[in-house]
Amino acid sequence: MPPKIQVTKEKIIQASIDIVRKSGINSLNARAIAKELNCSTQPIFSNYSSMDELKKDVINSAKSLYDKYIEEGFNNPNYPKYKSSGISYIKFAKEEKELFKLLFMRDRSNEKIEDEKDSLNNIINIISSNLGISYDDAFNFHISMWTYTHGIATMIATSYLDWDWDIIDKMLTDAYVSMKNTYQK
């Protein structure tokens, strides 16, 4: 008797990530995953009680990939730490368009965002320290910069624009300098 093929949660998540990368989150269903894994849908529902539960794991896996982009950016000597976070965000949107949409372009009104406060605090503290401004001003500075950066990333993720890195770099620098002039008095 040949050995059973073991379909693990990890394999299901990886297949799901691959499907989302190719076709977006709306194409993710048990049949598509089974086809990707060359198996029946039974192992999927043996590992997951619902597609919503699976989608949560897919989102967490996409978030881990995004976190790697940010971490690599922070270690990039070509940019200051704060700018590197914006560059990394846009790079993720450019290279992982569907995963970017999954993480940052979905309805999140029913989600708790408590987990994101620590990383936000780190960025706000970097701004506050770099510019010598209060935490509240650094928060407002960041929200304005993030809104601008998110706009660029969204236009790239939706293929509305396909700018090269020189243009993106200059735009982020120009916005930063303008914002800096507003908040540093």
C-alpha positions as CSV (number, residue, x, y, z in Angstrom):
1,M,0.0,0.0,0.0
2,P,1.5,3.4,-1.0
3,P,2.0,5.9,1.9
4,K,-0.7,8.5,2.3
5,I,0.1,12.0,1.1
6,Q,0.0,14.2,4.1
7,V,-1.7,17.6,3.4
8,T,-0.7,19.8,6.3
9,K,-2.0,23.2,7.3
10,E,1.3,24.7,6.1
11,K,0.8,23.2,2.7
12,I,-2.8,24.5,2.6
13,I,-1.7,28.0,3.6
14,Q,1.1,28.0,1.0
15,A,-1.2,26.8,-1.7
16,S,-3.7,29.5,-0.6
17,I,-1.1,32.2,-0.7
18,D,-0.1,31.1,-4.2
19,I,-3.7,31.3,-5.4
20,V,-4.2,34.7,-3.9
21,R,-0.9,35.9,-5.5
22,K,-2.2,34.7,-8.9
23,S,-5.8,35.6,-8.8
24,G,-6.7,37.6,-5.6
25,I,-8.6,36.7,-2.5
26,N,-12.0,36.3,-4.2
27,S,-10.6,33.2,-6.1
28,L,-9.7,31.4,-2.9
29,N,-12.0,28.5,-2.2
30,A,-11.7,24.8,-1.2
31,R,-11.9,23.6,-4.8
32,A,-9.1,25.9,-6.0
33,I,-6.9,24.9,-3.0
34,A,-7.6,21.2,-3.7
35,K,-6.7,21.7,-7.4
36,E,-3.5,23.5,-6.4
37,L,-2.5,20.7,-4.0
38,N,-3.7,18.0,-6.4
39,C,-6.0,16.5,-3.7
40,S,-9.7,16.4,-2.7
41,T,-11.3,19.0,-0.6
42,Q,-11.4,16.6,2.4
43,P,-7.9,17.4,3.8
44,I,-8.8,21.1,3.7
45,F,-11.9,20.7,5.8
46,S,-10.0,18.2,8.0
47,N,-7.6,21.0,8.9
48,Y,-10.1,23.9,8.9
49,S,-13.6,24.0,10.2
50,S,-14.4,26.9,7.8
51,M,-13.0,29.0,4.9
52,D,-13.1,32.0,7.2
53,E,-10.7,30.2,9.6
54,L,-8.4,29.4,6.7
55,K,-8.6,33.0,5.4
56,K,-7.4,34.3,8.8
57,D,-4.3,32.1,8.5
58,V,-3.8,33.3,5.0
59,I,-3.9,36.9,6.2
60,N,-1.5,36.1,9.0
61,S,0.9,34.5,6.5
62,A,0.6,37.5,4.2
63,K,1.3,39.7,7.2
64,S,4.4,37.7,8.0
65,L,5.6,38.2,4.4
66,Y,4.9,41.9,4.7
67,D,6.8,42.1,8.0
68,K,9.8,40.6,6.3
69,Y,9.7,43.4,3.7
70,I,9.6,46.0,6.5
71,E,12.4,44.3,8.4
72,E,14.6,44.1,5.3
73,G,13.9,47.8,4.6
74,F,15.0,48.8,8.1
75,N,18.3,47.1,7.5
76,N,18.8,48.8,4.1
77,P,21.6,51.3,4.4
78,N,20.4,53.3,1.4
79,Y,17.6,54.9,3.3
80,P,16.9,56.4,6.7
81,K,14.8,54.0,8.9
82,Y,11.6,56.0,8.5
83,K,11.9,56.4,4.8
84,S,12.7,52.7,4.4
85,S,9.4,51.8,6.0
86,G,7.6,53.8,3.2
87,I,9.8,52.3,0.5
88,S,9.2,48.8,1.8
89,Y,5.5,49.4,1.9
90,I,5.5,50.5,-1.7
91,K,7.9,47.7,-2.7
92,F,5.4,45.2,-1.2
93,A,2.6,46.7,-3.2
94,K,4.6,46.6,-6.4
95,E,5.9,43.0,-5.9
96,E,3.0,41.4,-4.1
97,K,0.0,43.3,-5.5
98,E,-2.7,40.8,-4.5
99,L,-1.3,40.2,-1.0
100,F,-1.1,44.0,-0.6
101,K,-4.7,44.3,-1.6
102,L,-5.6,41.5,0.9
103,L,-3.8,43.3,3.8
104,F,-4.4,46.9,3.1
105,M,-7.4,47.2,0.7
106,R,-10.1,45.2,2.4
107,D,-12.8,46.2,4.8
108,R,-11.3,46.1,8.2
109,S,-14.1,47.9,10.1
110,N,-14.8,44.8,12.2
111,E,-11.2,44.1,13.0
112,K,-9.2,45.0,16.1
113,I,-6.0,46.7,15.3
114,E,-4.5,46.5,18.7
115,D,-1.6,44.3,17.4
116,E,-0.4,47.1,15.1
117,K,0.0,49.7,17.9
118,D,3.5,48.5,18.9
119,S,4.9,48.9,15.4
120,L,3.1,52.2,15.1
121,N,4.6,53.4,18.4
122,N,8.1,52.4,17.1
123,I,7.7,54.5,14.0
124,I,6.2,57.5,15.8
125,N,9.1,57.4,18.3
126,I,11.6,57.4,15.4
127,I,9.9,60.5,13.9
128,S,9.7,62.2,17.3
129,S,13.4,61.5,18.0
130,N,14.6,62.4,14.5
131,L,12.7,65.7,14.3
132,G,12.6,66.7,17.9
133,I,8.8,67.0,18.0
134,S,6.2,65.8,20.4
135,Y,4.7,62.3,20.2
136,D,1.3,63.8,19.2
137,D,2.9,65.9,16.4
138,A,4.9,62.8,15.3
139,F,1.7,60.8,15.2
140,N,0.0,63.4,13.0
141,F,3.1,63.6,10.8
142,H,3.1,59.9,10.3
143,I,-0.6,59.6,9.5
144,S,-0.2,62.3,6.8
145,M,2.9,60.6,5.4
146,W,1.3,57.2,5.6
147,T,-1.8,58.4,3.8
148,Y,0.4,59.8,1.0
149,T,2.5,56.6,0.9
150,H,-0.6,54.4,0.9
151,G,-1.9,56.4,-2.1
152,I,1.2,55.7,-4.1
153,A,1.2,52.0,-3.1
154,T,-2.5,51.7,-4.0
155,M,-2.0,53.2,-7.4
156,I,0.9,50.8,-8.0
157,A,-1.0,47.7,-6.6
158,T,-4.0,48.4,-8.8
159,S,-1.7,49.0,-11.9
160,Y,-3.0,52.5,-12.2
161,L,0.6,53.7,-12.2
162,D,4.0,52.0,-12.6
163,W,6.6,54.5,-11.5
164,D,10.2,53.8,-11.3
165,W,12.1,54.0,-7.9
166,D,13.7,57.3,-8.7
167,I,10.3,59.0,-9.0
168,I,9.0,57.3,-5.8
169,D,12.1,58.2,-3.9
170,K,11.8,61.8,-4.9
171,M,8.1,62.0,-4.1
172,L,8.6,60.5,-0.6
173,T,11.5,62.9,0.0
174,D,9.5,65.9,-1.1
175,A,6.5,65.0,1.0
176,Y,8.8,64.4,4.0
177,V,10.5,67.7,3.7
178,S,7.2,69.5,3.3
179,M,5.8,67.7,6.3
180,K,8.9,68.4,8.3
181,N,8.6,72.1,7.6
182,T,5.0,72.0,8.8
183,Y,5.8,70.2,12.1
184,Q,9.2,71.5,13.0
185,K,8.9,75.0,14.4
